[in-house]
């Protein structure tokens, strides 16, 4: 009897995964625990493993597909077993993908009307721009960095600018 291999959520907020590549082809004989595909989520990349032994009867979404949780990835069964509901499974996968796209479009539309907050200006550094070596030398020599004109990039005070 054939078994549907369905993409389950690995963590509560997982909504989709990308199929990096298939590691098996239709007709391949697999054992339980054998890696079938490389899947990539927003948090983790992992190998999807076969839950049971059998023959890969069908692979539904191709590599590089982004598929929502609940998608039928493949079918495992007996070597001579016929897959009679493949069209219905593919239709359900397309329905799940369309529902995910509609959900993303609704979120994008809701966000599109919201004003984007302006980025805060980077904090301004107070004081004089000087290299660490120049600061050390100024401390050792008792020189006030505010009285020195720097010769470095953008007027930065370098060790060479500190008088003896």
C-alpha positions as CSV (number, residue, x, y, z in Angstrom):
1,X,0.0,0.0,0.0
2,X,1.4,3.4,-1.0
3,X,2.3,6.1,1.5
4,X,2.1,9.8,0.9
5,X,5.2,11.7,2.1
6,X,3.9,15.1,3.3
7,X,5.9,18.2,4.3
8,X,5.3,18.6,8.1
9,X,6.2,21.7,10.1
10,X,9.5,21.3,12.0
11,X,8.7,24.2,14.3
12,X,5.5,26.1,15.1
13,X,6.0,29.1,12.8
14,X,7.3,27.1,9.8
15,X,5.0,27.8,6.8
16,X,7.1,26.6,3.8
17,X,10.3,25.0,2.6
18,X,12.4,25.1,-0.6
19,X,13.3,21.8,-2.1
20,X,17.0,22.2,-2.7
21,X,17.4,19.0,-4.6
22,X,16.0,15.5,-4.8
23,X,18.5,12.8,-3.7
24,X,16.4,10.0,-5.3
25,X,14.5,9.5,-8.5
26,X,11.2,7.7,-9.2
27,X,11.7,4.0,-9.2
28,X,14.5,4.1,-6.6
29,X,14.2,1.6,-3.8
30,X,14.6,3.3,-0.4
31,X,14.9,2.2,3.2
32,X,13.4,3.8,6.3
33,X,15.5,6.8,7.3
34,X,17.2,7.2,3.9
35,X,17.5,10.9,2.9
36,X,15.2,11.7,0.0
37,X,15.5,15.5,-0.5
38,X,17.4,18.5,0.8
39,X,14.9,21.0,2.2
40,X,15.6,24.6,3.2
41,X,13.4,26.7,5.5
42,X,13.9,30.2,6.9
43,X,15.6,28.7,10.0
44,X,17.2,25.4,9.0
45,X,18.4,23.2,6.1
46,X,17.9,19.5,6.5
47,X,17.5,16.2,4.7
48,X,14.0,14.9,4.4
49,X,14.1,11.2,5.2
50,X,11.9,8.4,4.1
51,X,9.6,7.2,7.0
52,X,9.4,3.7,5.5
53,X,11.0,1.3,3.1
54,X,9.7,0.9,-0.4
55,X,10.0,2.2,-4.0
56,X,9.6,5.9,-4.9
57,X,6.5,5.8,-7.1
58,X,6.3,9.5,-7.8
59,X,8.0,12.8,-6.9
60,X,5.6,15.7,-7.1
61,X,7.2,19.1,-6.7
62,X,10.5,19.5,-8.6
63,X,13.8,20.7,-7.1
64,X,14.0,24.5,-6.4
65,X,10.2,24.6,-5.7
66,X,9.0,26.5,-2.7
67,X,6.2,24.5,-1.1
68,X,3.9,25.1,1.8
69,X,3.6,22.8,4.8
70,X,1.1,20.1,4.0
71,X,2.4,19.5,0.4
72,X,2.7,15.9,-0.8
73,X,6.3,15.6,-1.7
74,X,6.5,12.0,-2.9
75,X,4.8,8.6,-2.8
76,X,6.4,5.5,-1.6
77,X,4.9,2.0,-2.2
78,X,5.5,-1.4,-3.7
79,X,7.4,-1.6,-7.0
80,X,4.5,-2.8,-9.1
81,X,1.9,-0.5,-7.4
82,X,0.1,2.0,-9.7
83,X,-0.5,5.6,-8.6
84,X,-4.1,6.4,-9.6
85,X,-4.7,9.6,-7.7
86,X,-1.6,11.6,-8.9
87,X,-3.7,14.3,-10.7
88,X,-5.8,14.8,-7.5
89,X,-2.6,15.1,-5.4
90,X,-1.0,17.6,-7.7
91,X,-4.2,19.6,-7.7
92,X,-4.2,19.7,-3.9
93,X,-0.6,20.8,-3.9
94,X,-1.5,23.6,-6.3
95,X,-4.4,24.6,-4.1
96,X,-2.1,24.7,-1.1
97,X,0.4,26.8,-3.0
98,X,-2.3,29.2,-4.2
99,X,-3.6,29.6,-0.7
100,X,-0.1,30.4,0.6
101,X,0.4,33.0,-2.2
102,X,-3.0,34.6,-1.5
103,X,-2.0,34.8,2.2
104,X,1.3,36.5,1.3
105,X,-0.4,38.9,-1.1
106,X,-2.9,39.9,1.6
107,X,-0.1,40.6,4.1
108,X,1.8,42.6,1.4
109,X,-1.3,44.6,0.6
110,X,-2.0,45.4,4.3
111,X,1.6,46.5,4.8
112,X,1.7,48.5,1.6
113,X,-0.7,51.1,3.0
114,X,1.3,51.6,6.1
115,X,3.7,54.5,6.4
116,X,7.3,53.4,6.6
117,X,9.0,54.8,9.7
118,X,12.0,56.9,8.9
119,X,15.3,55.4,10.0
120,X,16.9,57.1,13.0
121,X,20.0,59.1,12.2
122,X,23.2,57.3,13.3
123,X,24.4,58.6,16.6
124,X,27.0,61.3,16.3
125,X,30.3,60.5,18.0
126,X,31.3,63.2,20.5
127,X,34.8,64.3,20.8
128,X,37.8,64.3,18.5
129,X,38.5,61.7,15.9
130,X,41.9,60.1,16.6
131,X,43.4,56.7,16.2
132,X,43.9,54.6,19.3
133,X,47.7,55.0,19.0
134,X,47.3,58.8,18.8
135,X,45.0,58.8,21.9
136,X,47.6,56.7,23.8
137,X,50.5,59.0,22.9
138,X,48.5,62.1,23.7
139,X,47.7,60.7,27.2
140,X,51.4,59.8,27.7
141,X,52.6,63.2,26.6
142,X,49.9,65.2,28.3
143,X,48.6,66.7,25.0
144,X,45.0,67.8,24.5
145,X,43.7,66.2,21.3
146,X,41.2,69.1,20.8
147,X,44.1,71.4,20.1
148,X,45.6,69.3,17.3
149,X,44.7,69.4,13.6
150,X,44.7,65.8,12.2
151,X,46.5,64.8,9.0
152,X,44.7,61.5,8.5
153,X,41.6,60.7,6.4
154,X,38.8,63.2,7.1
155,X,41.0,65.1,9.5
156,X,41.6,62.1,11.9
157,X,44.5,62.6,14.3
158,X,47.2,60.0,13.9
159,X,50.2,59.2,16.1
160,X,52.4,61.3,13.7
161,X,50.3,64.4,14.6
162,X,51.1,64.2,18.4
163,X,53.9,66.6,19.3
164,X,56.8,65.4,21.5
